[in-house]
Protein backbone atom coordinates (compact mmCIF):
# COMPACT_ATOMS: atom_id res chain seq x y z
CA UNK A 1 0.00 0.00 0.00
CA UNK A 2 1.30 3.39 -0.89
CA UNK A 3 0.12 6.95 -1.03
CA UNK A 4 -0.33 8.65 -4.39
CA UNK A 5 2.88 10.55 -3.62
CA UNK A 6 5.45 7.91 -2.58
CA UNK A 7 8.75 9.09 -1.11
CA UNK A 8 12.21 7.62 -0.77
CA UNK A 9 13.39 6.30 2.57
CA UNK A 10 15.69 9.32 2.83
CA UNK A 11 12.74 11.68 2.39
CA UNK A 12 10.63 9.63 4.80
CA UNK A 13 13.24 9.71 7.55
CA UNK A 14 13.89 13.44 7.08
CA UNK A 15 10.17 14.19 7.37
CA UNK A 16 9.80 11.84 10.37
CA UNK A 17 12.75 13.46 12.20
CA UNK A 18 11.27 16.89 11.58
CA UNK A 19 7.89 15.74 12.93
CA UNK A 20 9.35 14.40 16.19
CA UNK A 21 11.89 17.19 16.61
CA UNK A 22 15.14 15.34 15.94
CA UNK A 23 17.56 17.38 13.85
CA UNK A 24 19.98 14.70 12.71
CA UNK A 25 19.80 11.02 11.96
CA UNK A 26 22.58 8.48 11.60
CA UNK A 27 22.22 5.72 9.03
CA UNK A 28 22.03 2.15 10.29
CA UNK A 29 24.87 -0.01 9.00
CA UNK A 30 23.79 -2.97 6.85
CA UNK A 31 25.33 -5.53 9.23
CA UNK A 32 23.22 -4.15 12.09
CA UNK A 33 20.04 -4.41 10.02
CA UNK A 34 20.90 -7.99 9.02
CA UNK A 35 21.62 -8.93 12.64
CA UNK A 36 18.38 -7.36 13.80
CA UNK A 37 16.45 -9.18 11.11
CA UNK A 38 17.82 -12.51 12.32
CA UNK A 39 16.87 -11.70 15.91
CA UNK A 40 13.35 -10.57 14.99
CA UNK A 41 12.67 -13.11 12.26
CA UNK A 42 12.00 -10.40 9.67
CA UNK A 43 13.52 -10.62 6.19
CA UNK A 44 16.30 -8.00 5.89
CA UNK A 45 15.38 -7.41 2.24
CA UNK A 46 12.19 -5.67 3.42
CA UNK A 47 14.43 -2.92 4.78
CA UNK A 48 17.44 -3.03 2.49
CA UNK A 49 15.87 -3.47 -0.94
CA UNK A 50 14.07 -0.71 -2.81
CA UNK A 51 10.47 -0.91 -3.98
CA UNK A 52 8.92 2.00 -5.82
CA UNK A 53 5.18 1.37 -5.57
CA UNK A 54 2.23 3.42 -6.76
CA UNK A 55 -1.46 2.79 -5.91
CA UNK A 56 -2.68 2.73 -9.53
CA UNK A 57 -5.67 0.42 -8.94
CA UNK A 58 -6.88 2.44 -5.96
CA UNK A 59 -6.64 5.67 -7.92
CA UNK A 60 -8.26 4.09 -10.99
CA UNK A 61 -11.21 3.05 -8.80
CA UNK A 62 -11.63 6.52 -7.32
CA UNK A 63 -10.18 5.89 -3.86
CA UNK A 64 -9.77 9.15 -1.96
CA UNK A 65 -6.76 9.34 0.34
CA UNK A 66 -7.21 11.21 3.61
CA UNK A 67 -3.52 12.09 3.63
CA UNK A 68 -1.94 11.91 0.17
CA UNK A 69 1.21 13.69 1.41
CA UNK A 70 3.54 12.26 4.07
CA UNK A 71 3.93 15.61 5.86
CA UNK A 72 0.15 15.67 6.42
CA UNK A 73 -0.11 12.02 7.47
CA UNK A 74 2.53 11.99 10.20
CA UNK A 75 0.89 14.56 12.50
CA UNK A 76 -2.33 12.54 12.29
CA UNK A 77 -0.45 9.56 13.77
CA UNK A 78 0.30 11.57 16.94
CA UNK A 79 3.88 10.35 17.13
CA UNK A 80 5.64 13.52 18.09
N, C-alpha and C positions, 0 to 999 in steps of 0.2 A: 504494500500500500504506500502510496506516495501522494504528496500534494501536487497541484498543478504547476508549482514552481519549485522543483527539487533543487537542493543545494549540495555542494561538496561537503565532505566531512570537515574540511578546514573552515568553510563558511559556517557550518553548524556549530562547531566548537567555539568559534569567535562570537557568534550570536549568543550562545549559551553562557559563556563567561561574562559577557556584557549584562545579560539578564540577572545573573546571580552576584554581580559585583566583583568579579575576579579579573584583574587586569592582564595577567599573563598566564599562559599555559605551557607546560612542557610536554613534548611528545612522548608517548610510551614506546620503549624499545620493542622491536618485534619479538625478541626472546621472552620478554616479560608477558606479552600477550599470549604467546604460545604456551608458556608455563601456566598462566591463568586459565587458559582454555582446557588444559589437561585436568587441572584441579576442579573445574566447574562442570566438566563434561560438555562444553560448548565447542563447536567446530571453530577453530581460529580463522578459517576462511570467511566466516560471517563478518569478521572485523577487518581483516587484512585485505580482502579482495574488493574491487570496485564493482558497483552495480548502478548503472544510470537507468532509473525506472521512471515511467511517466504513466499516469492513470488514464490512458486513452479511452478504455471502455467506459469508465465512470463518466468521463466528460462527454463521450458520445451519447450516453443515455441520460444526460441532463443533470447529473449529480451536482449539487451545490455544496461547496466546501465552506464550512463556518470560518475557517482560518486558512486561506490559500497561501499566505506568507508566513514563514517561520517566525519572524519578529512579532507577529500578532498572536501566534499560537502559544509561544512559551509563557507569556504572562498569564494566559488562561489556565495553565497547568499549576499555577501557584507554587513554583519551585524556588523562588528567590525573594 
